[in-house]
């Protein structure tokens, strides 16, 4: 197959891919997703239908999306200094204090009232990480092999402090 340009997206500034979905950011900070729809929902909840072309994440269209990260079946989005998650959440990989899947982007809440600005996000297959402006790393999700770095092998459904700078 020959690579071809995806029509209508404009200038792409960030890309990410999970096992069954893709997400891109285009200027001026809009996010689009496509791929598997029954679990991930593409951030727009299409029921059980898959999306074979990019669909705008309307719920974030008034935010400025600067970064995206994809895991196996979940997505994190950094927009306007906030982190949103959607998709599969069987292991807590969305960090939303429960195990429920989300079909549209959902804002991560502060942990114990700690307000920090996220500066970087990353996803593993079934876990997620966030770096804040205070140099602190937070992790959540699947932890079967200790990949969260929090000293045990328990899954976490909310952000847990890994380490601080300094």
N, C-alpha and C positions, 0 to 999 in steps of 0.2 A: 504494500500500500504506500501511496505517496502522501506525505504530510500536506495538509491544506490549511489555509487560514480560516478561522472561525469567523463567519460573516457577522457584521454588526456590533462587534465588541468594542471597537476603538482601541485606544492605547492601553495595553495591559501592563500593570505595574507589579503584580504579585500573583503567583500561581501556587496551587497545592492540590495534591491528589491523594485520596484514600483508596481502599481496595475496590470500591464500587462507585466512586463519585469524584467529581472535580469541582474546584472552586477557583475563581479568578477575581482579582480586583482590577478595575479599570479607572482611568482618570475620569472624573475628579474624586475618586474614592467610593465607587459603587461596587457591590459584590454580586456576582452571578454564580449559580451552581447548576450542575446537571449530573445525571447518572441514576443510580438505584433510588427508587422512591418509597417503597413500602416501609422501610426502617428509617431512612435518613430524612425523607420528606422534602429534600432539597431546600429546606429553609422556608418553604412556601406552602407546605402540606398539599400534596396533590393526590392524597388517598394512596391507593396501591400502584398508581401509575409511575412509570419511570420517565425521566426527562432526557430526551436524546439531543437536546440543544440547550444552550445556556438560558437560564431564567433569572431575572432580577430578583434579589432578596428585598422585596418592597418594604418589609418591616424595618430595614436599616437604611433606607434610601435618604433619610434626613440626617444620618450620621456620616462621618468621614471614615471609611474603612481604610486602615493602613496596613494591616497584616492579617493573614489567614494561615491556619494550620489544619491538616486533616490527619485523623487516625484511621483505623480500619473502617469504622462506620460512624465516625463522629467528626465534627468540625468545631474549631474555635475561631472566633473572629475578634480582632482588636479594632475597635471603632470609637473614635472620640474619647480616648483614654478609658474605655470600659471594655470588658471581655464578655462576649456572648458565646453560647454554645448551643448546638443542635445535633440531632441524630441519635444513635444508639447510646444507651447509658446503663447497660446491664451490670457493669463493674464500677459505676460512679465516674466514668471518664469525663462527664460534663461538669462535674464539680458543683452541682446544684442542690446538694444536701438531700438527695433521694436517688432512687434507682430507676426513675421513670424516663422513658425515651421522650425526646422533644422533636417536633416536626418544624418548629419555627425558632429562630434565634431567641434565646432566653438569657437575660442578664445574670452574671455571677454576682452574688451578694458578698459584702465584706465578711470576713471571718472574725468573730468576736468583736465586732465594731472597729476593727483595724482598717483604716482607709489608706490605701497605697495606690499609686498610679502604675498600671502595667506598662512595661516598655518592650517586652518580648514574650511570645507564646510559642509553644511547641507541643506536638502530639506524637506519642508512640502509638503502637497498634491499638491499645486499649487503656492508655493512661495519658495524662496531660501535665504540662508544666507552665509556670508563669514566672517571669523575672520582673521585679518591681523597681521603681525609681530609688528605693532605699537599698538596693543590692540584695534583696531577699528572694530566694527561690521557693516557690510553692509547688506542690505536686499533689495529684489525686488520681483515682482510678484503680485499675488492676495492679496488684502488687505481688503476684505469685512468687516471683524470684527476688523480691526486694528492690525492684527497679525504681520505686519512688524515692529511695534513699532516706527513709525515715526511721530505720532501725528495726523493722519487723517485716512480716509478709502479709499484713492485713490490708484488704482493699479499703480505699477511702472514697467516700462520696462527697467530700468537701475539701477545699484546699488545705493542705497541711504543710507547715513550715519545714523545709529541708535544711536550709542554712542561710546565714546572713553574711554579708561582706564584712571584712575586717577582722 
